[in-house]
Amino acid sequence: MNKHKGFVLRLSQAERERAQRLAREQGVSENRLYAEIIHDGLLIQEQMAYLRQMQKLGALVSQEEALALLDRSPDVEPAEHDMLGA
């Protein structure tokens, strides 16, 4: 059973040629290139939507309230797997 459904993607000839060239350079099929571009683009859009939501929530809290909340957190070093560059 094939879980993938097809659809028509309309591109200008110039865009299609760019994609074909890039797919050749990367050694992948044109279809694979489009699938990866769409996957990455969706991920970016989801992350941007999440960031906008966090910004809206952040606007509901004053700087003083945020700092007071941080003051309640324990003063301990982060676990090794939580450290930047780990």
N, C-alpha and C positions, 0 to 999 in steps of 0.2 A: 504494500500500500504506500503510495507516494504522498507524503504529508505536505509537499510544496505545491502551491498553486501559482500558475503563471499569470502575468498581466502584461499589458503593452506599456512600454516605457517610451515616451516620446522625447527625443533629444534632437537638437540641431545637428546637422552633419558635422560641423566643426567640433562640437562637444563629443560626438561619437568617435571621431577620429582621435581626439585627445585621449579618450578612454581606451581605445584599442591600442594606441601607442604605449600608454602606461601599463596596460595589462601585459603586453609583450615584454616590456622592460622588467616587469616584476615576475615574469614567467608564470602567470596565472591566466585562466580563461577570462574573457570579457564578463561573463556571467558572475564568476567568482569576485571579480573586481567590484562590480555593481553591488553585490550582496555585502561585501565588506564595507564599502562606502556607506551604504544605507544603514548597516548595523552601527557603524561608528557615529554617523550623523544622528541616529535615534538616541544613542547613548549621550551624546553632547546635549541634545535638546532636553532629555530627561534631567540631566545634571543642571542645566540652566533653569529649568522649571523649579527644581528643588531649591536652588540658590535664591530664586525670586521669592519662594515661599518662606525661606529662612529670613530673608530681608524684611518681609512683611511682619513676621513674628518678632523680629528684632526691633522693629519700629514701635512695638507695643510695650517695650521694656525700657526704662530709663537707664542711663549709664550707671547711676548710683545703685539701682536694683541689680543690675548685672554684676557689678563689682561685689555687692553684698553676697550674692549667690556664690561667686567664686571664692570669697573669703570663708565660706562654710566648707569648702572642699579640703581634704587632708593635705598637709604639706609633706608629700612623699615623692620620691623619685618614680618616674614611670616604669612599668614593667619593661623588660628588655624588648619584647615584641612590639611595644607601643612607642619606642623611641624612634625619632627621625633618623633615617639612614641605617636602620637596623635591617 
